[in-house]
């Protein structure tokens, strides 16, 4: 078991130090729109839900460990089935790797952001709760594209640049349909998938007969999708996003970075919690999970609670940070130790000038800038708000205005940065990474195993979704399915593990 109290532990910040205010400046912003309960309010929360579990001898029918979209979805489905359910969340907020915050008085999304109607699970929830979407201006109507190739900067109208980039994409994505003919059924063409899954995104790119300019643009694109260097990202992961976007490049642009919830991802989470009878305990990290013959005992820093079943809804990278008795399968522990590829930087950058709707591309390794991609979020009376991505947090401190301004100069000479803001998810002990992108070989080796229940433990999360893995949609897909599985399990439970 990882020693969560050791402040020198892997990841840089212990759970205790994190909860004690190591990132208080960012955590304080998490309260935007929040109305969930802390563990001290649990008595009131119990009154909200079903007060008596199905079986005697336990505190709850189900305990959900983790309050991201997967955990909240699973808990909602369980409580709708009349089951007494509690969510245990280590942070002082719900949302997991989604995080609605503020910069200069305006709303920003430090984690998961974009939604689309090709993402059926999240889109259904948005329609169900009557939420509105808005567009990211730079993706909706790009005017100018700036790109780095062979350490030179080029600039052209968007239509001209996309001709170069589009031809490269047509070549790169040509095998997508053979790998994922049914995108939400990842193993439908299993033989083909297994043949291709060991390739990295970079290896496949290198094989293609593209110009260096096209390869540099594609390198930027691949790095942005996978949030790391392209050699760490599975080629099959890149194909999956394209397949889920109806094998269409303009649709993929729209699906991954154009539409967002106008009132923030937090508003969808709040609507789902309000529609649930689950109890919520915040600032309640789980230390141990012990399966017994007819129940599961969960140990937190506040004591032990029991349930007939437990839903583990934590990110893949943190699975091994909880002590399980009996131990989890070797495969689950193995992939948790490996970690997925997503480790990069996402940040919001306010520049003084109105620079219009721009989009930039730069290969992950170049001599000019750490940013692989920068694009306009919106233009307003205060200048331009940009969103920037880099493959490695070691390359840029996104919260250092001067460093960010210097990094932008090769792409946008003369811009003045007035504020810059991001969140290092790698230092967050409850995530230890950004969105999930599998490394070469991980899909075929681990996805099925991650989804398997173990006794009274069930596993859910965006990191193990069949479809939009790494997105809010994938979290809701997985949470709904596991909530249904656990409800059926508990209602048919004969008292034996």
VOGU-3710 file (C-alpha; in Angstrom, 3 decimals, decimal comma):
1> xxxxxxxxxx> 0,000/0,000/0,000  1,198/3,514/-0,811  1,829/5,567/2,322  -0,579/8,446/1,754  0,732/10,311/4,779  4,290/10,466/3,501  4,768/13,958/2,106  7,617/12,768/-0,070  5,447/10,080/-1,639  5,193/9,603/-5,401
11> xxxxxxxxxx> 3,108/12,355/-6,957  4,619/15,097/-4,829  1,687/15,829/-2,517  0,308/13,502/0,151  -3,432/13,159/0,688  -3,180/14,686/4,148  -1,116/17,623/2,900  -3,494/18,100/-0,044  -6,540/18,197/2,212  -4,692/20,427/4,666
21> xxxxxxxxxx> -4,264/23,197/2,153  -1,211/22,469/0,021  -3,202/23,680/-2,969  -5,584/25,903/-1,046  -5,472/28,676/-3,645  -6,956/26,390/-6,261  -9,121/24,314/-3,948  -10,845/27,419/-2,640  -12,178/28,093/-6,123  -13,811/24,665/-6,184
31> xxxxxxxxxx> -16,742/25,904/-4,157  -18,174/27,683/-7,199  -21,764/26,451/-7,457  -21,290/23,771/-4,798  -24,066/22,701/-2,451  -23,100/19,146/-1,498  -22,588/17,987/2,059  -19,462/17,412/4,111  -19,085/14,297/6,250  -20,109/16,308/9,318
41> xxxxxxxxxx> -23,542/16,747/7,744  -24,084/13,018/7,263  -27,043/12,803/9,631  -28,959/15,318/7,537  -27,927/13,513/4,370  -29,219/10,200/5,696  -32,665/11,717/6,092  -32,613/12,535/2,380  -32,125/8,934/1,263  -33,397/5,458/2,030
51> xxxxxxxxxx> -32,797/5,065/5,773  -32,641/1,255/5,984  -30,404/-1,022/3,895  -31,873/-4,107/2,238  -29,882/-6,373/4,521  -29,291/-6,158/8,249  -25,778/-5,848/9,635  -24,502/-3,148/7,258  -24,606/0,646/7,282  -25,406/0,994/3,577
61> xxxxxxxxxx> -26,428/-1,073/0,612  -23,646/0,481/-1,430  -20,625/2,671/-0,830  -19,278/4,593/-3,816  -15,612/5,569/-3,488  -15,006/8,646/-5,595  -17,248/11,582/-6,464  -16,406/12,273/-10,093  -19,015/11,925/-12,826  -18,748/8,120/-12,802
71> xxxxxxxxxx> -19,256/7,866/-9,049  -22,087/10,394/-8,998  -23,823/8,608/-11,888  -23,485/5,189/-10,254  -24,751/6,551/-6,928  -27,734/8,207/-8,600  -28,700/4,952/-10,331  -28,331/2,981/-7,090  -30,389/5,436/-5,066  -33,079/5,471/-7,756
81> xxxxxxxxxx> -33,308/1,721/-7,232  -34,198/2,364/-3,585  -30,774/1,407/-2,255  -29,168/3,258/0,631  -26,020/4,728/-0,901  -23,173/6,979/0,207  -20,448/8,675/-1,851  -17,054/9,001/-0,175  -14,956/11,712/-1,840  -11,417/12,532/-0,749
91> xxxxxxxxxx> -11,464/16,090/-2,019  -13,442/18,968/-0,565  -15,609/19,000/-3,700  -17,298/16,658/-6,136  -16,367/16,481/-9,803  -13,169/14,439/-9,965  -11,139/15,616/-12,946  -13,757/18,186/-13,895  -13,319/21,471/-12,108  -15,333/24,642/-12,784
101> xxxxxxxxxx> -13,387/27,622/-11,452  -12,900/31,327/-12,193  -10,254/33,494/-13,827  -10,599/37,294/-13,727  -14,242/36,879/-12,747  -15,089/34,572/-15,672  -15,840/30,858/-15,643  -13,097/28,435/-16,729  -12,898/24,643/-16,794  -9,599/23,376/-15,399
111> xxxxxxxxxx> -10,397/19,751/-16,200  -12,890/18,027/-18,518  -14,769/20,576/-20,601  -16,200/19,695/-23,995  -19,358/17,782/-24,927  -21,098/16,831/-28,170  -24,144/14,968/-29,485  -21,847/12,151/-30,695  -21,265/11,606/-26,960  -24,668/10,043/-26,228
121> xxxxxxxxxx> -24,424/9,655/-22,467  -23,514/13,205/-21,507  -25,730/14,682/-24,226  -28,733/12,795/-22,846  -28,026/14,224/-19,390  -27,655/17,762/-20,755  -31,019/17,518/-22,519  -32,670/15,832/-19,552  -31,703/18,627/-17,159  -32,366/21,414/-19,667
131> xxxxxxxxxx> -28,829/22,803/-19,760  -27,548/25,051/-22,533  -24,290/24,750/-24,442  -22,047/27,447/-25,838  -19,203/27,426/-28,333  -15,470/27,853/-27,970  -15,010/30,693/-30,460  -11,571/29,734/-31,700  -12,781/26,250/-32,648  -16,151/27,389/-33,967
141> xxxxxxxxxx> -14,758/30,071/-36,293  -10,960/29,901/-36,594  -9,505/32,769/-38,591  -5,743/32,331/-38,484  -3,583/29,246/-38,007  0,024/29,549/-36,814  2,277/26,507/-36,883  5,842/25,499/-36,182  7,676/23,274/-38,628  11,392/22,546/-38,589
151> xxxxxxxxxx> 11,682/25,259/-35,923  10,230/27,913/-38,221  6,925/29,704/-37,627  4,337/29,884/-40,398  1,041/31,734/-40,513  -1,906/31,439/-42,905  -5,682/31,857/-43,098  -7,409/28,874/-41,514  -8,734/27,480/-44,801  -5,239/27,377/-46,319
161> xxxxxxxxxx> -3,647/25,746/-43,266  -6,408/23,153/-42,951  -5,781/21,984/-46,502  -2,273/20,960/-45,448  -3,418/19,490/-42,138  -6,531/17,839/-43,588  -4,542/15,914/-46,188  -2,295/14,609/-43,396  -5,306/13,554/-41,324  -6,844/11,675/-44,257
171> xxxxxxxxxx> -3,682/9,598/-44,472  -3,247/9,121/-40,722  -6,825/7,994/-40,000  -7,303/5,694/-42,994  -7,243/2,497/-40,858  -9,691/3,710/-38,202  -12,738/1,925/-39,547  -10,950/-1,415/-39,734  -9,835/-1,112/-36,091  -13,069/0,268/-34,609
181> xxxxxxxxxx> -15,937/-0,507/-37,026  -18,322/-0,263/-34,056  -16,698/2,361/-31,836  -18,645/1,596/-28,638  -17,801/-2,103/-29,005  -13,996/-1,847/-28,817  -13,291/-5,554/-29,313  -15,677/-6,097/-32,233  -12,654/-6,303/-34,592  -10,410/-7,758/-31,907
191> xxxxxxxxxx> -7,905/-9,405/-34,223  -7,182/-6,121/-36,011  -7,097/-4,186/-32,748  -4,542/-6,579/-31,261  -2,356/-6,237/-34,354  -2,322/-2,438/-34,079  -2,540/-1,804/-30,327  1,186/-2,136/-29,687  2,018/0,769/-31,998  2,539/4,256/-30,629
201> xxxxxxxxxx> 0,991/7,285/-32,290  4,500/8,462/-33,191  5,533/5,135/-34,747  2,553/5,104/-37,077  3,137/8,730/-38,056  6,755/8,006/-38,928  5,690/5,261/-41,354  3,565/7,588/-43,476  4,708/9,356/-46,638  3,928/12,861/-45,446
211> xxxxxxxxxx> 5,940/16,046/-45,705  7,867/17,178/-42,647  5,451/20,084/-42,351  2,498/17,700/-42,218  4,277/15,442/-39,728  5,000/18,418/-37,480  1,335/19,476/-37,563  0,206/15,912/-36,861  2,727/15,591/-34,014  1,118/18,626/-32,385
221> xxxxxxxxxx> -2,358/17,203/-32,894  -1,439/13,787/-31,477  0,251/15,322/-28,449  -2,778/17,496/-27,744  -5,176/14,550/-27,977  -3,088/12,276/-25,760  -1,703/15,004/-23,453  1,856/13,697/-23,651  4,598/13,025/-26,190  3,249/11,004/-29,160
231> xxxxxxxxxx> 5,597/8,069/-28,509  3,810/7,455/-25,170  0,319/7,375/-26,729  -1,263/4,295/-28,299  -2,048/4,664/-31,993  -5,291/2,799/-31,302  -6,351/5,562/-28,891  -6,072/8,170/-31,613  -8,125/5,959/-33,941  -10,783/5,522/-31,259
241> xxxxxxxxxx> -11,525/9,247/-30,959  -11,870/9,493/-34,749  -14,140/6,444/-34,927  -16,360/7,829/-32,172  -16,639/11,039/-34,218  -18,340/9,156/-37,066  -15,020/8,808/-38,911  -15,207/12,493/-39,813  -12,512/15,077/-39,111  -14,724/18,211/-38,794
251> xxxxxxxxxx> -16,996/16,265/-36,435  -13,981/15,242/-34,375  -12,922/18,890/-34,032  -16,403/19,757/-32,826  -16,680/16,729/-30,528  -13,451/17,244/-28,608  -13,101/21,015/-28,264  -16,028/23,118/-29,526  -19,151/22,786/-27,362  -19,256/23,218/-23,585
261> xxxxxxxxxx> -21,943/23,556/-20,945  -22,781/27,252/-20,673  -23,288/27,170/-16,914  -20,233/24,949/-16,378  -19,656/21,231/-15,897  -20,410/21,875/-12,228  -24,042/22,650/-13,102  -24,547/19,197/-14,636  -22,983/17,564/-11,595  -25,226/19,592/-9,289
271> xxxxxxxxxx> -28,310/18,579/-11,269  -27,373/14,907/-11,041  -26,732/15,107/-7,289  -30,038/16,928/-6,742  -31,718/14,078/-8,634  -30,136/11,495/-6,341  -30,962/10,290/-2,839  -27,357/9,459/-2,087  -25,543/10,739/0,956  -22,321/12,618/0,173
281> xxxxxxxxxx> -19,281/12,781/2,453  -16,546/15,143/1,289  -12,946/15,321/2,556  -13,198/11,606/3,328  -10,297/9,682/1,775  -10,576/5,906/1,835  -7,627/4,027/3,328  -8,693/0,362/3,317  -11,351/-1,824/1,721  -11,841/-5,274/3,246
291> xxxxxxxxxx> -14,220/-7,840/1,791  -15,840/-10,216/4,256  -18,221/-13,079/3,595  -21,388/-11,006/3,511  -20,254/-7,388/3,484  -17,439/-4,948/2,766  -15,764/-2,822/5,449  -14,401/0,541/4,266  -11,931/2,378/6,481  -11,592/6,157/6,277
301> xxxxxxxxxx> -9,792/8,578/8,571  -13,138/8,980/10,384  -13,703/5,295/11,060  -15,155/2,169/9,446  -18,428/1,899/7,555  -19,918/-1,209/5,970  -22,009/-2,052/2,927  -23,228/-5,015/0,939  -21,291/-3,799/-2,100  -18,702/-1,162/-2,950
311> xxxxxxxxxx> -18,303/0,767/-6,185  -14,692/1,862/-6,714  -14,915/5,009/-8,849  -11,377/6,364/-8,571  -9,006/7,091/-11,475  -6,979/4,160/-12,726  -3,720/5,756/-11,583  -4,901/5,806/-7,956  -6,421/2,323/-7,725  -3,386/0,931/-5,894
321> xxxxxxxxxx> -3,342/3,743/-3,310  -6,094/2,008/-1,347  -5,300/-1,164/0,607  -7,584/-4,018/-0,483  -8,189/-7,300/1,330  -8,056/-9,567/-0,577  -5,676/-7,821/-2,966  -6,959/-6,614/-6,299  -6,118/-8,640/-9,372  -2,532/-8,419/-10,545
331> xxxxxxxxxx> -3,667/-6,808/-13,816  -5,494/-3,937/-12,082  -2,515/-3,255/-9,844  -0,146/-3,515/-12,800  -1,881/-0,914/-14,964  -2,351/1,377/-11,975  1,405/1,225/-11,390  2,139/1,859/-15,077  -0,299/4,751/-15,275  -1,905/6,054/-18,421
341> xxxxxxxxxx> -0,202/8,585/-20,683  -2,188/11,717/-19,778  0,135/14,020/-17,808  0,265/17,295/-19,735  -0,659/20,932/-19,133  -3,945/22,691/-19,807  -4,228/26,348/-18,926  -6,219/29,519/-19,531  -4,213/32,546/-20,626  -5,547/36,099/-20,707
351> xxxxxxxxxx> -3,709/38,401/-23,116  -4,253/42,148/-23,250  -4,635/42,390/-27,029  -7,531/41,344/-29,233  -5,743/38,785/-31,412  -8,885/37,263/-32,915  -9,691/33,600/-33,330  -6,327/31,899/-33,649  -5,168/28,303/-33,522  -1,572/27,132/-33,220
361> xxxxxxxxxx> 0,284/23,877/-33,826  3,788/22,965/-32,701  5,397/19,526/-32,434  5,928/18,285/-28,898  9,694/18,636/-29,277  10,738/21,942/-30,802  13,146/24,744/-29,878  10,646/27,608/-29,902  7,754/26,990/-27,508  6,523/24,421/-24,959
371> xxxxxxxxxx> 2,949/24,805/-26,207  1,831/22,168/-28,697  -1,506/23,916/-29,128  -3,026/27,273/-28,253  -6,422/28,495/-29,407  -8,899/31,248/-28,672  -11,590/30,564/-26,115  -13,201/33,976/-26,485  -12,532/37,610/-27,325  -14,050/40,307/-25,115
381> xxxxxxxxxx> -13,532/43,845/-23,862  -10,543/42,687/-21,771  -8,621/41,214/-24,700  -8,388/37,526/-25,632  -8,736/34,440/-23,461  -6,648/31,560/-24,817  -6,487/27,877/-23,912  -3,026/26,361/-24,089  -1,762/22,774/-23,985  1,731/21,378/-23,393
391> xxxxxxxxxx> 2,851/17,723/-23,202  4,788/17,942/-19,931  4,352/20,184/-16,849  8,138/20,378/-16,553  8,192/22,513/-19,701  6,083/25,420/-18,441  4,643/26,789/-15,192  1,171/27,686/-16,418  0,589/29,895/-13,366  3,673/32,057/-14,068
401> xxxxxxxxxx> 2,485/34,973/-16,218  5,978/35,983/-17,321  7,021/32,461/-18,263  3,806/31,963/-20,233  4,219/35,318/-21,984  7,760/34,399/-23,026  6,605/30,986/-24,272  3,963/32,622/-26,476  6,279/35,150/-28,148  7,453/32,925/-31,029
411> xxxxxxxxxx> 3,834/32,228/-31,924  2,236/35,564/-31,019  4,932/38,265/-30,964  4,195/41,189/-28,686  1,309/39,697/-26,726  1,092/40,746/-23,086  -0,131/38,133/-20,625  -2,189/39,628/-17,799  -3,133/36,338/-16,134  -2,595/32,614/-16,599
421> xxxxxxxxxx> -4,189/29,796/-14,657  -4,077/26,015/-14,632  -4,173/23,024/-12,312  -1,539/20,290/-12,127  -3,586/17,122/-11,915  -0,399/15,092/-11,540  0,111/16,585/-8,065  -3,471/15,894/-7,043  -3,249/12,624/-5,045  -6,811/11,728/-6,045
431> xxxxxxxxxx> -6,044/11,782/-9,772  -2,266/11,527/-10,373  -2,750/12,432/-14,010  -4,982/14,257/-16,469  -7,489/12,622/-18,803  -6,911/8,948/-19,524  -5,058/8,061/-22,705  -3,838/4,485/-22,915  -0,228/3,673/-23,695  0,624/1,176/-26,459
441> xxxxxxxxxx> -0,745/-2,257/-25,620  -2,865/-1,213/-22,648  -6,274/-1,494/-24,351  -5,963/-5,147/-25,297  -4,090/-6,137/-22,165  -6,057/-4,325/-19,464  -9,423/-2,807/-20,478  -11,500/-5,953/-19,957  -9,768/-6,683/-16,646  -10,346/-3,149/-15,366
451> xxxxxxxxxx> -14,070/-3,570/-15,938  -14,352/-6,887/-14,064  -15,922/-6,982/-10,619  -14,082/-8,749/-7,806  -16,404/-10,287/-5,251  -18,458/-7,427/-3,819  -16,291/-4,777/-5,457  -17,380/-3,147/-8,721  -15,266/-0,759/-10,767  -16,274/2,279/-12,765
461> xxxxxxxxxx> -14,732/5,369/-14,265  -13,988/7,273/-17,428  -10,638/5,438/-17,530  -12,363/2,127/-18,266  -15,223/3,206/-20,528  -15,801/1,429/-23,825  -16,595/4,596/-25,757  -15,421/8,124/-24,949  -12,760/7,067/-22,469  -11,127/10,105/-20,893
471> xxxxxxxxxx> -14,259/12,262/-21,388  -17,238/13,123/-19,192  -19,298/10,951/-21,533  -17,179/7,907/-20,742  -17,559/8,481/-17,013  -21,357/8,629/-17,295  -21,425/5,575/-19,596  -19,422/3,523/-17,118  -21,208/4,837/-14,015  -24,676/4,102/-15,384
481> xxxxxxxxxx> -23,732/0,570/-16,409  -22,107/-0,282/-13,077  -24,953/1,276/-11,112  -27,333/-1,037/-12,950  -25,080/-4,071/-12,362  -24,756/-3,408/-8,641  -28,482/-2,822/-8,169  -29,241/-6,181/-9,824  -26,524/-7,867/-7,754  -27,824/-6,523/-4,462
491> xxxxxxx> -31,451/-7,318/-5,160  -30,457/-10,890/-5,976  -27,895/-11,177/-3,161  -28,297/-14,322/-1,090  -25,882/-13,149/1,587  -22,829/-14,889/0,163  -19,827/-13,164/-1,411
//
